[in-house]
Amino acid sequence: MAQKPSIPKGTRDFSPVEMMRRNYIFSTIRSVFELNGYAPIETPAMENLSTLLGKYGDEGDKLLFKILNSGDYAAKLQPSELTEASKICEKGLRYDLTVPFARFVVQHQSEIVFPFKRYQIQPVWRADRPQKGRYREFYQCDVDVIGSKSLLNEVELVGIVEDVFARLGIGVTLKMNNRKILYGIAEVMGHADKMIDITVAIDKLEKIGLDNVKAELAERGIDEAAVAKLQPILELSGTTAEKLDTLETILADSETGLLGVAEMRKVFDCVAAAGYKLNVELDLSLARGLNYYTGAIFEVKANDFAIGSICGGGRYDNLTGIFGMPDVSGVGISFGADRIYDVMVGLNLFPENLTAATKIVFVNLGEKEALASLALVNQLRQRGISAELYPDSAKMKKQMEYANRRQIPYVVIIGSNELEQGFATVKNMATGEQETLPIATFAEEVSSKF
């Protein structure tokens, strides 16, 4: 009995319709990145394990897919060594695009012009437990500028977020915070050493509510007096300028905190000066991966569709330091293609014409007719219109069914009568309307419709 075909859990096949929609997202994102002066790079699917291990924390290390050394490598090993991962696996599938990017920058530093603006759209792999919306193989769309501390880079990323989601038709809110502000809050609470504990708890504010956040902080050894100082910060209201003014007073004794407030003030002022229409909010509960970011942090949520963040990122000051190139600051964001896809399906935002790659199919009614059709197919393709000739001289019903199932908008019929009179019949499959066009000027007349 033949084995039933399957794919590994947490991976997916994509149909032509899904791929056209995904490519629509990728090409939209790519065009905005390039409009802002970012250049594409690609890195290998696999990296040396030494590049990946220890960069994502203990949890991340557990989720790395390790690759067995190829060929008869194991033949040289003793039986006892076959169970040692380090002996038989020296490579792993990349976990994200950021660490390979840092490796790329250090390895190619003599060829790169700094500040270096790059984007990367490639799959990544995580040995996670698959569940709805979480896959073992998925795409990331990263855009970063490295080698500049200027806050104008953060401002440019706000513009990129606005442009991408405006083109895709998704209404979004960009939430922003600053790691220095979070450090300042921990410092004012008297627990600078427990900054990660504090921020991990407040990051859950939206999910679990203030009372549960307080309970979690208490469990993490943070006293009531310190929590009492945190509450008014989390309950801040008013405009962004008013929130920053209040924060400045609260964080008066924290030099780092005040620096974070000043950075946020500058970014918001520049966003206003640039004329961006995007809804950008200061969200003090936003924490993200804090052992990683050092300045501004971003998160984007869809306004009209319940799903997690669809885009996020931030400023990092020493990413390349792990590879021996310290003090190179960068900032970047990553667009979550899979979640963006789900939002666009949920809100019915994909253009209808994406479902068919072919715009026109010619019916095959015999050898002479097919030859005449073939010439017209070629002329249309030369004009940039995707056309095809049905390969077999099958029954008309079967050929029409093919056009319908492929959702091809137009069918062209050239039978013996049409051939004799020098005309072609064009049928609009959506409306059923037909028109007759001269074969001599067919391509020219049809191209004016597209």
C-alpha positions in Angstrom: 0.0 0.0 0.0 1.4 3.4 -1.0 2.4 5.7 1.8 -0.1 8.6 2.3 1.8 11.8 1.5 2.2 14.4 4.3 4.4 17.3 5.4 6.0 18.0 8.8 3.7 19.5 11.5 4.0 23.2 11.7 4.7 23.6 7.9 2.4 24.4 5.1 1.8 24.1 1.4 0.5 27.2 -0.4 -1.9 27.0 -3.3 -1.5 29.3 -6.3 -4.2 31.6 -4.9 -2.5 31.8 -1.6 0.9 32.4 -3.2 -0.5 35.2 -5.4 -1.9 36.8 -2.2 1.3 36.3 -0.3 3.4 37.7 -3.2 1.1 40.7 -3.2 2.0 41.3 0.4 5.7 40.7 -0.2 5.9 42.9 -3.3 4.0 45.7 -1.5 6.3 45.6 1.5 9.4 45.3 -0.8 8.4 48.3 -2.9 8.0 50.5 0.3 11.4 49.3 1.6 13.1 50.2 -1.7 11.3 53.5 -1.9 13.0 54.4 1.4 16.5 53.4 0.2 16.8 49.9 1.7 18.7 47.3 -0.3 17.9 43.5 -0.2 20.3 40.9 1.2 19.8 37.1 1.7 21.6 34.8 4.1 21.7 31.0 4.0 18.9 28.9 5.4 21.5 27.3 7.7 24.1 29.0 9.9 26.9 27.5 11.9 25.4 26.5 15.3 28.1 28.6 17.0 26.5 31.7 15.3 23.0 30.8 16.6 23.5 29.3 20.1 23.3 31.6 23.1 21.8 34.5 21.1 18.1 33.9 22.0 18.3 32.8 25.6 17.8 29.3 27.0 14.3 29.0 25.6 15.5 30.0 22.1 18.3 27.5 22.2 15.8 24.7 22.8 13.8 25.8 19.7 16.7 25.7 17.3 16.5 23.0 14.5 19.9 21.4 14.4 21.1 19.7 11.2 23.0 16.4 11.2 26.4 16.6 9.5 26.0 15.1 6.0 27.5 12.2 4.2 29.4 9.4 6.1 30.5 11.8 8.8 29.2 9.6 11.6 31.4 6.7 10.3 34.5 8.3 11.9 32.9 8.6 15.3 32.9 6.3 18.3 29.5 4.8 19.3 29.6 6.9 22.5 30.0 10.1 20.5 26.9 9.5 18.4 24.7 10.8 21.2 26.6 14.1 21.5 24.8 16.8 19.5 27.9 18.9 19.2 29.8 16.0 17.5 27.1 15.3 14.9 25.5 18.7 14.4 27.5 21.8 13.6 24.9 23.7 11.7 21.3 24.8 12.4 18.4 26.4 10.5 18.2 30.1 11.2 15.8 31.1 14.0 15.3 34.7 12.9 16.8 37.1 10.4 18.4 39.4 13.0 21.3 37.3 14.2 22.3 36.3 10.7 22.1 40.0 9.8 24.5 40.9 12.6 26.9 38.1 11.4 26.6 39.4 7.8 27.5 43.0 8.9 30.6 41.9 10.9 31.7 39.5 8.2 31.3 42.0 5.3 32.1 45.2 7.2 34.9 46.2 4.8 32.4 46.1 1.8 29.5 47.8 3.5 28.7 51.5 3.4 27.5 52.7 6.8 24.8 53.6 7.8 23.8 50.3 6.1 20.1 50.1 5.2 19.0 46.5 4.4 15.8 44.5 4.1 15.4 40.7 4.1 12.3 38.6 3.2 13.1 35.0 3.9 11.7 32.0 5.9 12.9 31.1 9.4 12.5 27.9 11.5 11.6 27.2 15.1 11.1 23.9 16.7 8.0 25.2 18.5 4.8 23.3 19.3 2.6 24.1 16.3 -0.8 25.7 17.1 -3.1 28.2 15.4 -1.1 31.1 14.1 2.2 29.6 15.2 4.3 27.6 12.7 7.6 25.9 12.6 8.4 27.5 9.3 7.3 31.0 8.6 8.4 34.2 6.8 9.9 37.3 8.3 10.1 40.7 6.5 12.8 42.7 8.2 14.0 46.2 7.6 17.0 47.6 9.5 19.4 50.5 9.4 22.7 49.9 11.2 25.7 52.2 11.9 23.7 55.3 13.0 22.4 56.5 16.4 20.1 59.1 14.8 16.5 59.1 15.9 15.6 60.1 12.3 15.9 56.4 11.6 13.1 55.6 14.0 11.0 58.3 12.3 11.6 56.8 8.9 10.4 53.4 10.2 7.2 55.1 11.3 6.8 56.3 7.7 7.4 52.8 6.4 4.8 51.3 8.7 2.3 54.0 7.6 3.0 53.5 3.9 2.9 49.6 3.9 -0.4 49.4 5.8 -2.0 52.2 3.8 -1.2 50.4 0.5 -2.5 47.1 2.0 -5.7 48.9 3.2 -5.3 47.9 6.9 -6.1 50.4 9.5 -3.4 50.2 12.2 -2.2 51.8 15.4 1.6 52.0 16.1 2.4 51.7 19.8 5.8 53.0 20.9 7.8 53.0 24.1 11.4 53.3 25.1 13.6 50.8 27.0 15.3 53.7 28.8 11.9 54.8 30.1 11.2 51.3 31.4 14.6 51.2 33.1 13.9 54.6 34.6 10.6 53.3 36.0 12.4 50.3 37.5 15.0 52.7 39.0 12.3 55.0 40.5 10.6 51.9 42.0 13.9 51.1 43.7 14.3 47.8 41.7 16.6 48.6 38.8 18.1 45.1 39.3 14.6 43.6 38.6 13.9 45.5 35.4 13.2 42.4 33.4 10.8 41.0 36.1 8.9 44.3 36.1 8.7 44.6 32.4 7.7 41.0 31.8 4.8 41.6 34.2 3.7 45.0 32.8 3.9 43.6 29.2 0.9 41.4 30.2 -1.2 44.4 31.3 -3.6 44.3 28.3 -4.1 40.5 28.7 -4.5 40.1 32.4 -5.4 43.5 33.8 -3.8 45.7 36.5 -4.7 43.6 39.6 -3.1 40.5 38.1 0.0 42.5 37.1 0.3 43.7 40.7 0.0 40.1 42.0 2.7 38.9 39.6 5.0 41.7 40.7 4.5 40.7 44.3 5.3 37.1 43.4 8.5 38.3 41.8 9.6 39.9 45.2 8.6 43.6 44.4 7.2 45.3 47.5 3.9 47.1 47.8 5.5 50.6 48.1 7.3 50.0 44.8 4.1 48.8 43.1 2.3 51.8 44.4 4.8 54.0 42.5 4.2 52.0 39.3 0.4 52.3 39.2 0.1 56.0 38.3 2.6 55.5 35.5 0.5 52.7 34.0 -2.7 54.7 34.4 -1.3 57.8 32.7 -3.8 59.5 30.4 -3.9 62.6 28.1 -2.0 63.5 25.0 1.4 62.1 24.2 3.0 65.5 25.2 1.1 65.5 28.5 2.1 61.9 29.2 5.8 62.8 28.5 5.5 65.9 30.8 4.2 63.8 33.6 6.8 61.1 33.1 9.5 63.8 33.2 8.4 64.7 36.7 8.0 61.1 37.9 11.4 60.1 36.5 13.3 63.2 37.7 15.8 61.2 39.6 16.6 58.8 36.8 19.1 60.0 34.3 18.5 57.1 31.9 14.7 57.5 32.3 14.9 61.2 31.4 17.0 60.4 28.3 14.3 58.0 27.2 11.6 60.7 27.6 13.8 63.1 25.6 14.2 60.5 22.8 10.5 59.8 22.6 9.7 63.6 22.6 12.0 64.0 19.6 10.6 61.1 17.7 7.0 62.3 18.2 7.9 65.9 17.2 9.6 64.6 14.0 6.7 62.3 13.2 4.4 65.4 13.4 6.8 67.5 11.4 6.9 64.8 8.6 3.2 65.0 8.3 2.5 61.3 8.9 -1.2 60.5 9.4 -0.6 57.2 11.2 -2.1 56.9 14.7 1.1 56.6 16.9 0.6 56.2 20.6 3.0 56.2 23.6 2.2 52.9 25.4 4.1 52.5 28.7 3.1 48.9 29.1 4.8 47.9 25.9 8.0 45.9 26.7 8.9 43.4 23.9 12.2 41.5 24.1 14.0 43.7 26.6 17.3 42.0 27.0 17.7 42.7 23.3 16.5 46.3 22.7 18.1 49.4 24.2 16.0 52.4 23.0 12.7 52.9 21.1 10.4 49.8 20.8 7.5 49.5 18.4 4.4 47.3 18.0 1.7 47.6 15.4 -1.8 46.3 15.9 -4.7 46.1 13.4 -7.6 48.4 14.3 -10.5 46.2 13.0 -9.3 42.7 13.5 -8.5 40.8 16.7 -5.0 39.3 16.4 -1.7 39.8 18.1 0.8 42.4 16.8 1.4 42.3 13.1 4.7 44.2 13.1 7.2 45.1 15.7 10.8 46.0 16.4 13.1 48.5 18.1 16.6 50.1 18.7 19.5 47.9 19.6 22.9 49.4 20.5 25.3 46.4 20.5 23.9 43.7 18.3 27.1 43.1 16.4 29.1 43.0 19.7 28.4 39.3 20.0 30.5 38.8 16.9 33.4 41.1 18.0 32.3 44.4 16.5 31.0 46.5 19.5 29.1 49.8 19.7 27.4 49.6 16.4 23.8 50.9 16.9 20.9 49.9 14.7 17.1 50.0 14.6 14.7 47.9 12.7 11.2 46.4 12.4 9.8 43.1 11.2 6.5 42.7 9.4 4.6 39.5 10.2 3.5 38.3 6.8 1.4 35.4 8.1 -0.6 37.5 10.5 -1.0 40.3 7.9 -2.3 37.6 5.5 -4.9 36.5 8.1 -6.0 40.1 8.7 -6.4 40.7 4.9 -8.4 37.5 4.5 -10.6 38.4 7.5 -11.3 41.9 6.3 -11.6 40.8 2.6 -8.8 43.3 1.5 -7.1 41.4 -1.3 -7.8 42.7 -4.8 -10.2 40.4 -6.7 -8.0 40.1 -9.8 -5.3 38.4 -7.7 -7.0 35.0 -8.0 -6.1 34.5 -11.7 -2.6 34.8 -13.1 -4.0 34.3 -16.6 -6.3 37.1 -17.8 -7.3 35.6 -21.2 -7.6 32.0 -22.4 -8.1 31.1 -26.0 -10.3 28.1 -26.8 -8.7 25.4 -28.9 -11.0 24.4 -31.7 -8.6 22.7 -34.1 -5.2 22.9 -35.7 -5.7 26.0 -37.9 -7.7 27.8 -35.3 -5.0 27.0 -32.7 -2.3 28.4 -34.9 -4.2 31.7 -35.4 -4.8 31.9 -31.6 -1.2 31.2 -30.9 -0.1 34.3 -32.8 -2.5 36.4 -30.8 -1.4 34.9 -27.5 2.2 35.8 -28.4 1.1 39.4 -29.3 -0.8 39.8 -26.0 2.2 38.5 -24.0 4.5 41.0 -25.7 2.1 43.7 -24.4 2.4 42.4 -20.9 -1.0 40.7 -20.8 -0.9 37.1 -19.4 -2.7 34.9 -21.9 -2.7 31.2 -22.8 -4.1 28.8 -25.3 -5.9 25.7 -24.1 -3.5 22.9 -25.1 -6.0 20.3 -26.3 -8.8 20.4 -28.8 -11.3 19.3 -26.3 -15.1 19.9 -26.0 -16.1 23.5 -25.6 -17.8 22.8 -22.3 -14.6 21.3 -20.8 -12.6 24.4 -21.9 -15.1 26.8 -20.5 -15.1 24.9 -17.2 -11.3 25.2 -17.1 -11.6 29.0 -17.5 -14.3 29.2 -14.8 -12.4 27.0 -12.3 -9.2 29.0 -12.9 -11.3 32.3 -12.5 -9.9 33.5 -15.8 -11.8 36.7 -16.7 -11.9 36.5 -20.5 -12.3 33.6 -23.0 -11.5 34.1 -26.7 -13.1 31.9 -29.3 -11.7 31.6 -32.8 -13.7 28.9 -34.7 -13.7 28.1 -38.5 -16.3 30.8 -39.1 -14.4 33.5 -37.2 -11.2 32.5 -38.9 -12.8 32.8 -42.4 -14.2 36.3 -41.6 -11.1 37.5 -39.7 -12.7 38.0 -36.4 -12.4 36.7 -32.8 -15.1 36.5 -30.2 -14.3 37.7 -26.6 -16.5 36.5 -23.8 -16.5 38.3 -20.4 -16.9 35.3 -18.0 -18.2 37.5 -15.1 -21.1 39.1 -17.1 -21.5 36.7 -20.0 -21.3 39.6 -22.5 -19.6 38.9 -25.9 -18.0 41.2 -28.4 -16.4 40.6 -31.8 -13.0 42.1 -32.6 -10.9 42.0 -35.9 -8.0 39.6 -35.7 -5.8 42.1 -37.4 -6.1 44.7 -34.6 -7.1 42.3 -31.8 -4.0 42.6 -29.5 -4.1 46.4 -29.8 -7.8 46.7 -28.9 -7.6 44.2 -26.1 -4.6 45.8 -24.5 -6.5 49.0 -24.1 -8.9 47.2 -21.7 -6.1 46.3 -19.3 
